[in-house]
Amino acid sequence: LDELITATDGFAEARKVGEGGFGRVYRADALPSLPRVACGFAVKTALVGVGAQGLAELQSEVRTLSAACHPSLLPLLGACLAPARACLVYPLCRGGSLEDRLYRTPAALQRLRMLGFETPPPPLSSAARLRVLRDAASALHYLHTLSPMTLHCDVSAGNILLDERGNGYLADVGLARAAEATAGSSGQVSHLSTQRIFGKPGYIDQIILNDNQASQLTDGFALGITLLVSLTGRGAVGLLNACEDE
């Protein structure tokens, strides 16, 4: 933990490159205990005060990524699960998130500056967007073919990252869960019964809202919304209805 504190200048705001509901991500240039990587490191830490749930999500990431290996699944390089400040270490994706590259809001441009962009990057071409989505879809398919099947449960444009060459990586697997195989009228479907609503607004399938069940179908729905977001440049909330109306 001391090494991570030093590498992030005490988790300084100036090194923060991202933030979610339960954690923040900081840039670190070097970590003595890990082999040096040219892109640098991303240190994800649970927010102070999130308690057991935030720690549980980081532990879930460790379990999922320790058993997984795919070129488009963001690899886990190290972990420190100290209760005082649990942290996970990943390679830093200097291309930013697909969401930030699409929407280019002031906050998004600030995060991209923190990643090294001195000026705003040009908009992603349609071909570049499809390439990133292909990479993410490949990683998601890989998770679905594990035994037992692993559901991501939080696919979105914000959880797909780009490296400097425009390759896409599926990230943020803290909500990932092993599914249960059940036989239904349409054949065998693996699902996860849950009382908790997984995912971000606009990316959540009605199956989860109505039946409290996540499955490979609900992951696929979220990926489909991500595709629509990428092709239209619009926000996810209400997008499906808007596309149907048009």
N, C-alpha and C positions, 0 to 999 in steps of 0.2 A: 504493500500500500504506500509506503514512504517513497518508493521509486516512482509510482504513478503521480503522487502529489508533486514531486519535484519536476517531473516531465511536463506537467500541465500548469506549472507555476501556481500550484495550490488551487487547481480547478478555476483558473482565472477566467473572467468574462471575456477577455480578449482572445482566449483560445477556444471559446465555445463555437461549434459549427452546427449544432442541431439540438433539438429538444422535443421530447414527447411527453405523454401523460405520466410516465413513471421514471423517466430518465433524461439525462443530458449527455451530449457527445462533445468531447474536447479533442483538439489536435495536439499530438505529441510528436516531436521530431525524432527522438531516439529513446530507446529503453534498453539499458545495459543488459538485462536478462534475456532479451530476445534478439535474434539476428536482425541486422539493420535492413530495412526495406526502403527503396528509393522514394516511394510515395509517402512515407511517414505512417504514423499510427493514429487510429481513432479510438479513444478511450470512452466507453459508455459506462456511466455510473448512475445508480439509482438515486433519485432525488432524496434529499434528507427529509425524513418525516413520512415517507410513503409506507413504511412499515413492512409487514410480512409479504404483502402482495407484490410490491416492487421487487423484493428479494426473490420471491418465488418465480417471477417472470425471467429474471436473469438466470436463475438456476435452470429453468426450462430451456433457455437458449443454449446453455452449456450441454445439457443432456442431448438436445436435438443435434447440435453441430458436432458433438463428439462422435456421433454415430453416422454422420453424413459426410459425403465428399462428392462435390459436383463443381465443375469449373465456373458455373454461373450462380452458385450459392456462396454468399460472402463468408469467407472462412474465419473461424475463430482462432486467433493467434495465442491468446493467453487469458487467464482469468484470476481474479482475486475476490473471493467471496467473503471477505471480512464483514461481519455484521455492521461495523461502524460505517463502512463505505464500500459496498460491493461494486466491482468494476469488471468489465469485459474489454478485451483489446482486439481490434480488427485492423486490417490494412485500411488506410485512409483513401476513400474514393474521391479524388480531387475533381471529378466532373460534376459532383453534386447529385442531388436527387432528381429523378425525372419530373417530379412536381415543381421543384424550383426552376428547372430549365424550361418548363412549359409556361408557367404563370408569370415569372419574372417580376414579382411584386417587390417593393422596396426591401422588405424583410428577406425575401429570397435572394436578391442581389447582394445584400449584406453578407449572407451566409456564403455565397459564392466568392465574395471578396476574401473572406476568411480562409477559403480553400486555395487562394492564390490567383484568382482572376483580377488583374489590375483594372480591366475594363469589362463591362458586361459581355458575356460570350454571345456569339450570334445565335439566333433561334435554331433549334434542331430541325433538320430537313425531315421530310416524311420518311425517307429511307432510313435515316438515323433513328427515328422514333420506332419504326418497325423492327429494326435490328435489336434495340434495347428490349422491346417487348418479346421478341423471339427468345432472347437469352433468359429473361425472367420466366417465360412459359416453360422453357426447358428445365429450369431449376424446380419449378412447381410440379411438373410432371414427375421429376425424379423423387420428390418428397412423397408423391402419391403412390409411387411404386415400391417404396420401402415396406418392409414387413416387421411390425404392423405398419399400415399406411399412416403417414404423418400429414395432418392438415395444417396449413399455414395459419389460417383464421384471421389474417390481417393484411391481405394483399391490397395494395393501393399504389398510386403514383409516388407517394411519399416514401414508400418502402422499397423502391427500386432505385438503385444507385448506379452512377456511371463512373468509369475510370477515365484517365486522361485520353484514352484512345477511343472512347465512346462505347466500350463494352458494358453490358448491363449486368447487374448483380441483384438477386433477390435477398433482401435483408430483413432485419427485425423479426426474428422468429420466436420472440418471447411468449407469444400466445399459442405457438404450435403445440398440438396435442396428438397423441396416438388415437386413431379411430377404431371403432368396433365394427366388425363385419356382420351385416344382417341381410337376410334374404327378403326381398320385397316382391311386389307384383311385376316389377320391371327387371327382376334379376337381383344379383347381389350388389348392395350398395354399402360402402363403409361410411359410418356417420359418428358423430359425437353429440350425445345428449347434453345439454347445458342449460343452466338457468341464467347464465350471463350472456349478454349480447356482445359478440366479438365483432371487431371491424370498425371502420370509420363511416360516418354519415355519408350516404350516397353509394357506398360500396357494399352495403348489407343486403343480402337476398331476403325476400319475404319469407322464405322457408325458415330462416332463423327466427324472424319476428313472430311467425305464426305457430311454428312447431317446436321451437327451441332445439333445433337440430342443425349442426354444422356438418358438411360433407364435402367430398370432392366437387360436388355440384355448386356449393356455395362459394368455394374457392374459385371455381371457374367463372361464376357470375362476377365476382370481384375483379378478376382478370379481364373479363369482357368490358366492364365499366372502365377499367384502366385503359383499354384499347380505345374506347369512345372518347375518353378524356384526352388521350394523346392525339387523336385524329381531328378533334373539333377545337381543342384548346379551351373548352368550357369546364366549369366546375362539375363535380360528380353529383351533387344534390339536385334532384329533379331532371337530370340529364336524359335518362331513359325515356321518360314521358315526353320531354321536349323533342327528342329524335323521332318518337312515334308520331307526334303531332305534325311534324314537318314531312 
